[in-house]
Amino acid sequence: MSEDRPSALLYREHLRRRLKQCAVPVSLHAGLIEYFAARRPTGSFLRACLENDLRAAAVRADPENRFCLAEIVIFLYNFCPAPAWGSPAAVEAWLADSAPVPEVFE
């Protein structure tokens, strides 16, 4: 499985550095890293963010994350594969895809 490759570990660390760079709350790191590195589903708040659904994200956010929507979007826009987010269809397709995850190191 791709998760066992050394490059998969490097990719996870790369994503973690970029999340910190963008000031995304640490509580969201694992969910976002595993979504992009292993196509694992997220919780409802991150799912709304990934689907570009501002209303649902704002309603589902806890008090900490309510004020971090811009940081999450900056991370997604600058450091994540475009086919993996942006609409409900993109998220569904990303999760359903069985191809190896493209490890994008900008």
C-alpha positions as CSV (number, residue, x, y, z in Angstrom):
1,M,0.0,0.0,0.0
2,S,1.3,3.5,-0.8
3,E,1.1,4.4,2.9
4,D,4.1,2.2,3.6
5,R,6.4,3.8,1.1
6,P,9.1,6.2,2.5
7,S,7.8,8.9,0.1
8,A,4.3,8.6,1.8
9,L,5.9,9.5,5.1
10,L,7.8,12.4,3.5
11,Y,4.6,13.6,1.9
12,R,2.8,13.5,5.3
13,E,5.6,15.5,6.9
14,H,5.5,18.0,3.9
15,L,1.7,18.5,4.5
16,R,2.3,19.0,8.2
17,R,4.9,21.7,7.6
18,R,2.5,23.5,5.2
19,L,-0.4,23.3,7.6
20,K,1.8,24.9,10.3
21,Q,3.0,27.5,7.7
22,C,-0.6,28.4,7.0
23,A,-1.5,28.5,10.8
24,V,-4.2,25.8,10.4
25,P,-5.1,24.6,13.9
26,V,-3.2,21.5,15.0
27,S,-6.5,19.7,15.8
28,L,-7.2,19.6,12.0
29,H,-3.8,18.4,10.9
30,A,-4.4,14.6,11.1
31,G,-7.7,14.8,9.3
32,L,-6.3,16.9,6.4
33,I,-3.1,14.9,6.1
34,E,-4.8,11.6,6.0
35,Y,-7.4,12.9,3.5
36,F,-4.7,14.0,1.1
37,A,-2.1,11.3,1.8
38,A,-4.5,8.3,2.0
39,R,-7.9,9.3,0.7
40,R,-9.5,8.9,4.1
41,P,-12.8,10.6,4.8
42,T,-12.9,13.6,7.2
43,G,-15.4,14.8,9.7
44,S,-18.3,17.0,8.7
45,F,-16.5,20.4,9.2
46,L,-13.5,19.5,7.1
47,R,-15.7,17.9,4.5
48,A,-17.6,21.2,4.2
49,C,-14.3,23.0,3.8
50,L,-13.1,20.6,1.2
51,E,-16.4,20.8,-0.7
52,N,-16.2,24.6,-0.8
53,D,-19.4,24.9,1.2
54,L,-18.9,28.0,3.4
55,R,-22.3,27.9,5.0
56,A,-21.9,24.3,6.1
57,A,-18.4,24.9,7.3
58,A,-19.4,27.9,9.4
59,V,-22.3,26.0,10.9
60,R,-20.3,22.9,11.7
61,A,-17.2,24.6,13.0
62,D,-16.4,24.5,16.7
63,P,-15.4,27.7,18.4
64,E,-11.7,27.3,17.6
65,N,-12.1,26.5,13.9
66,R,-14.8,29.1,13.2
67,F,-12.1,31.7,13.0
68,C,-9.7,29.7,10.9
69,L,-11.6,29.2,7.6
70,A,-9.3,31.6,5.7
71,E,-6.2,29.6,6.9
72,I,-7.7,26.3,5.8
73,V,-8.6,27.7,2.4
74,I,-5.1,29.2,2.0
75,F,-3.6,25.8,2.7
76,L,-6.0,24.1,0.3
77,Y,-5.4,26.6,-2.5
78,N,-1.6,26.7,-2.3
79,F,-0.5,23.2,-1.3
80,C,-3.2,20.6,-2.1
81,P,-4.0,18.7,-5.3
82,A,-6.8,20.6,-7.1
83,P,-8.7,17.5,-8.1
84,A,-9.1,16.6,-4.4
85,W,-11.2,19.5,-3.3
86,G,-13.4,22.4,-4.4
87,S,-16.8,20.8,-4.8
88,P,-18.9,17.8,-3.5
89,A,-18.2,15.9,-6.8
90,A,-14.4,16.5,-6.5
91,V,-14.4,15.2,-2.9
92,E,-16.5,12.1,-3.8
93,A,-14.2,11.4,-6.8
94,W,-11.1,11.8,-4.7
95,L,-12.4,9.4,-2.0
96,A,-13.6,6.8,-4.6
97,D,-10.4,6.8,-6.6
98,S,-8.2,3.8,-6.0
99,A,-5.1,5.2,-7.8
100,P,-2.0,6.0,-5.9
101,V,-2.2,9.5,-4.3
102,P,-0.2,12.1,-6.3
103,E,2.4,13.3,-3.9
104,V,2.8,17.0,-4.8
105,F,5.9,18.7,-3.4
106,E,5.8,22.2,-4.7
